Amino acid sequence: MMFGIVLSTIFSLSLLAQEPKAECRGDFTMIVTGLNSDEGQIKFDLDNNAETFRPKKGGPPAFKKGRSPIKDKKVEYVFKDIPCGEYAIKLYHDANLNQDLDKNFFRIPTEQYGFSNCKGCILPPSWNKAKFIFDKDHPTVTIEI
């Protein structure tokens, strides 16, 4: 009986001595370069899974959505308090502020667009190609369009 009490006390003390692991969270910066002008804004989606990166009508929304002004043909946007993990970004330059990626008669975009890890992609890349890791060692992602 006494042995059980001692063992229980030691086990309880060892649990108290363990510090809880802090969840990895932080801010990271998205830098967008290669823009044609400072007109309009950049509209973007930050996705944390393949389902939202290649959305289907009625499917779940992006993890974060946003827009940012353009200065000197460049954008620097800081995502605040984001959990560490895998992400991908898709964006377009809404030059005329109509909230839509404009396309011509042949459905070819007439406004600039881009994806993480996919410089010069004409078609949207797969989740596996576009994804990147955000953690304390990787606080910045650059997208050149």
BALOBA-1460 file (C-alpha; in Angstrom, 3 decimals):
// residues 145
<rec num="1" residu="m" x="0.000" y="0.000" z="0.000"/>
<rec num="2" residu="m" x="2.769" y="2.417" z="0.996"/>
<rec num="3" residu="f" x="4.680" y="1.515" z="-2.178"/>
<rec num="4" residu="g" x="1.637" y="2.477" z="-4.280"/>
<rec num="5" residu="i" x="1.339" y="5.856" z="-2.542"/>
<rec num="6" residu="v" x="5.042" y="6.579" z="-3.047"/>
<rec num="7" residu="l" x="4.892" y="5.522" z="-6.710"/>
<rec num="8" residu="s" x="1.776" y="7.645" z="-7.275"/>
<rec num="9" residu="t" x="3.447" y="10.667" z="-5.651"/>
<rec num="10" residu="i" x="6.604" y="10.275" z="-7.778"/>
<rec num="11" residu="f" x="4.506" y="9.963" z="-10.952"/>
<rec num="12" residu="s" x="2.470" y="13.067" z="-10.049"/>
<rec num="13" residu="l" x="5.621" y="15.081" z="-9.343"/>
<rec num="14" residu="s" x="7.173" y="14.034" z="-12.661"/>
<rec num="15" residu="l" x="4.070" y="15.275" z="-14.511"/>
<rec num="16" residu="l" x="4.271" y="18.614" z="-12.710"/>
<rec num="17" residu="a" x="7.963" y="18.967" z="-13.557"/>
<rec num="18" residu="q" x="7.344" y="18.668" z="-17.299"/>
<rec num="19" residu="e" x="6.895" y="22.046" z="-18.934"/>
<rec num="20" residu="p" x="4.134" y="22.210" z="-21.511"/>
<rec num="21" residu="k" x="5.376" y="22.608" z="-25.063"/>
<rec num="22" residu="a" x="4.696" y="26.057" z="-26.453"/>
<rec num="23" residu="e" x="2.741" y="25.986" z="-29.680"/>
<rec num="24" residu="c" x="4.802" y="27.278" z="-32.583"/>
<rec num="25" residu="r" x="3.184" y="30.500" z="-33.809"/>
<rec num="26" residu="g" x="4.482" y="33.722" z="-35.230"/>
<rec num="27" residu="d" x="4.394" y="36.381" z="-37.901"/>
<rec num="28" residu="f" x="5.655" y="35.837" z="-41.404"/>
<rec num="29" residu="t" x="6.121" y="38.182" z="-44.316"/>
<rec num="30" residu="m" x="4.934" y="37.723" z="-47.882"/>
<rec num="31" residu="i" x="6.916" y="39.735" z="-50.420"/>
<rec num="32" residu="v" x="5.507" y="40.105" z="-53.942"/>
<rec num="33" residu="t" x="7.771" y="41.413" z="-56.711"/>
<rec num="34" residu="g" x="7.552" y="41.810" z="-60.481"/>
<rec num="35" residu="l" x="4.400" y="43.938" z="-60.529"/>
<rec num="36" residu="n" x="3.772" y="46.157" z="-63.558"/>
<rec num="37" residu="s" x="2.422" y="49.145" z="-61.650"/>
<rec num="38" residu="d" x="1.354" y="50.559" z="-58.293"/>
<rec num="39" residu="e" x="-2.278" y="50.792" z="-59.420"/>
<rec num="40" residu="g" x="-4.897" y="48.831" z="-57.548"/>
<rec num="41" residu="q" x="-3.979" y="46.199" z="-54.985"/>
<rec num="42" residu="i" x="-2.855" y="42.627" z="-54.517"/>
<rec num="43" residu="k" x="-5.597" y="40.210" z="-53.458"/>
<rec num="44" residu="f" x="-4.434" y="36.940" z="-51.945"/>
<rec num="45" residu="d" x="-5.441" y="33.709" z="-50.259"/>
<rec num="46" residu="l" x="-3.282" y="31.935" z="-47.705"/>
<rec num="47" residu="d" x="-4.221" y="28.266" z="-47.748"/>
<rec num="48" residu="n" x="-3.235" y="25.560" z="-45.273"/>
<rec num="49" residu="n" x="-4.438" y="22.524" z="-47.224"/>
<rec num="50" residu="a" x="-4.927" y="21.232" z="-50.756"/>
<rec num="51" residu="e" x="-8.718" y="21.449" z="-50.558"/>
<rec num="52" residu="t" x="-8.750" y="25.237" z="-50.152"/>
<rec num="53" residu="f" x="-5.792" y="25.820" z="-52.491"/>
<rec num="54" residu="r" x="-7.718" y="24.316" z="-55.408"/>
<rec num="55" residu="p" x="-11.224" y="25.282" z="-54.260"/>
<rec num="56" residu="k" x="-14.461" y="23.816" z="-55.468"/>
<rec num="57" residu="k" x="-17.716" y="25.741" z="-55.533"/>
<rec num="58" residu="g" x="-19.260" y="25.559" z="-52.074"/>
<rec num="59" residu="g" x="-16.038" y="24.212" z="-50.555"/>
<rec num="60" residu="p" x="-14.250" y="25.558" z="-47.486"/>
<rec num="61" residu="p" x="-12.715" y="29.049" z="-47.662"/>
<rec num="62" residu="a" x="-9.021" y="29.875" z="-47.556"/>
<rec num="63" residu="f" x="-7.309" y="29.944" z="-44.164"/>
<rec num="64" residu="k" x="-6.764" y="33.722" z="-44.574"/>
<rec num="65" residu="k" x="-7.825" y="36.145" z="-47.275"/>
<rec num="66" residu="g" x="-6.557" y="39.649" z="-47.713"/>
<rec num="67" residu="r" x="-5.502" y="42.535" z="-49.855"/>
<rec num="68" residu="s" x="-2.600" y="44.910" z="-49.760"/>
<rec num="69" residu="p" x="-1.654" y="48.156" z="-51.456"/>
<rec num="70" residu="i" x="1.301" y="48.244" z="-53.833"/>
<rec num="71" residu="k" x="4.270" y="50.554" z="-53.392"/>
<rec num="72" residu="d" x="7.163" y="50.829" z="-55.832"/>
<rec num="73" residu="k" x="5.780" y="47.830" z="-57.761"/>
<rec num="74" residu="k" x="6.196" y="45.649" z="-54.680"/>
<rec num="75" residu="v" x="4.105" y="44.352" z="-51.775"/>
<rec num="76" residu="e" x="5.209" y="43.422" z="-48.287"/>
<rec num="77" residu="y" x="2.441" y="41.971" z="-46.170"/>
<rec num="78" residu="v" x="2.807" y="40.542" z="-42.649"/>
<rec num="79" residu="f" x="0.573" y="37.677" z="-41.566"/>
<rec num="80" residu="k" x="0.166" y="37.964" z="-37.783"/>
<rec num="81" residu="d" x="0.123" y="35.120" z="-35.234"/>
<rec num="82" residu="i" x="0.028" y="32.236" z="-37.712"/>
<rec num="83" residu="p" x="0.510" y="28.629" z="-36.532"/>
<rec num="84" residu="c" x="3.642" y="26.995" z="-37.912"/>
<rec num="85" residu="g" x="2.953" y="24.520" z="-40.699"/>
<rec num="86" residu="e" x="2.494" y="24.069" z="-44.433"/>
<rec num="87" residu="y" x="0.922" y="26.844" z="-46.477"/>
<rec num="88" residu="a" x="0.512" y="27.980" z="-50.081"/>
<rec num="89" residu="i" x="-0.406" y="31.391" z="-51.478"/>
<rec num="90" residu="k" x="-2.336" y="32.349" z="-54.589"/>
<rec num="91" residu="l" x="-2.725" y="35.986" z="-55.572"/>
<rec num="92" residu="y" x="-3.541" y="38.415" z="-58.321"/>
<rec num="93" residu="h" x="-3.002" y="42.093" z="-59.079"/>
<rec num="94" residu="d" x="-6.447" y="43.710" z="-59.059"/>
<rec num="95" residu="a" x="-5.246" y="46.743" z="-61.012"/>
<rec num="96" residu="n" x="-8.725" y="48.189" z="-61.639"/>
<rec num="97" residu="l" x="-10.135" y="47.355" z="-58.170"/>
<rec num="98" residu="n" x="-13.119" y="45.435" z="-59.528"/>
<rec num="99" residu="q" x="-12.553" y="42.522" z="-57.076"/>
<rec num="100" residu="d" x="-12.071" y="40.047" z="-59.929"/>
<rec num="101" residu="l" x="-9.215" y="38.558" z="-61.939"/>
<rec num="102" residu="d" x="-9.979" y="40.013" z="-65.351"/>
<rec num="103" residu="k" x="-9.786" y="37.709" z="-68.385"/>
<rec num="104" residu="n" x="-10.017" y="38.211" z="-72.119"/>
<rec num="105" residu="f" x="-12.369" y="36.547" z="-74.587"/>
<rec num="106" residu="f" x="-10.288" y="33.343" z="-74.483"/>
<rec num="107" residu="r" x="-10.459" y="33.257" z="-70.623"/>
<rec num="108" residu="i" x="-6.770" y="34.147" z="-70.370"/>
<rec num="109" residu="p" x="-6.058" y="36.445" z="-67.394"/>
<rec num="110" residu="t" x="-5.258" y="40.041" z="-68.352"/>
<rec num="111" residu="e" x="-4.127" y="40.933" z="-64.825"/>
<rec num="112" residu="q" x="-0.987" y="39.555" z="-63.212"/>
<rec num="113" residu="y" x="-1.295" y="36.548" z="-60.935"/>
<rec num="114" residu="g" x="1.047" y="34.234" z="-59.075"/>
<rec num="115" residu="f" x="1.566" y="31.373" z="-56.663"/>
<rec num="116" residu="s" x="4.060" y="30.505" z="-53.974"/>
<rec num="117" residu="n" x="6.991" y="28.383" z="-55.246"/>
<rec num="118" residu="c" x="5.907" y="28.751" z="-58.855"/>
<rec num="119" residu="k" x="7.562" y="31.643" z="-60.686"/>
<rec num="120" residu="g" x="6.048" y="32.096" z="-64.136"/>
<rec num="121" residu="c" x="3.384" y="29.402" z="-63.768"/>
<rec num="122" residu="i" x="0.668" y="29.776" z="-66.345"/>
<rec num="123" residu="l" x="-1.626" y="27.180" z="-64.795"/>
<rec num="124" residu="p" x="-2.233" y="26.835" z="-61.068"/>
<rec num="125" residu="p" x="0.331" y="24.434" z="-59.585"/>
<rec num="126" residu="s" x="-0.516" y="21.496" z="-57.381"/>
<rec num="127" residu="w" x="-0.629" y="21.929" z="-53.606"/>
<rec num="128" residu="n" x="2.596" y="19.913" z="-53.318"/>
<rec num="129" residu="k" x="4.435" y="22.243" z="-55.712"/>
<rec num="130" residu="a" x="3.105" y="25.495" z="-54.216"/>
<rec num="131" residu="k" x="3.333" y="24.669" z="-50.513"/>
<rec num="132" residu="f" x="6.054" y="25.977" z="-48.247"/>
<rec num="133" residu="i" x="6.902" y="25.581" z="-44.583"/>
<rec num="134" residu="f" x="6.378" y="28.427" z="-42.157"/>
<rec num="135" residu="d" x="8.258" y="28.172" z="-38.871"/>
<rec num="136" residu="k" x="10.620" y="30.324" z="-36.833"/>
<rec num="137" residu="d" x="13.471" y="29.483" z="-39.249"/>
<rec num="138" residu="h" x="11.449" y="30.402" z="-42.358"/>
<rec num="139" residu="p" x="9.689" y="33.737" z="-41.621"/>
<rec num="140" residu="t" x="9.474" y="35.035" z="-45.216"/>
<rec num="141" residu="v" x="8.080" y="33.863" z="-48.540"/>
<rec num="142" residu="t" x="8.797" y="35.732" z="-51.781"/>
<rec num="143" residu="i" x="6.537" y="35.456" z="-54.820"/>
<rec num="144" residu="e" x="7.782" y="36.816" z="-58.117"/>
<rec num="145" residu="i" x="5.088" y="37.314" z="-60.750"/>
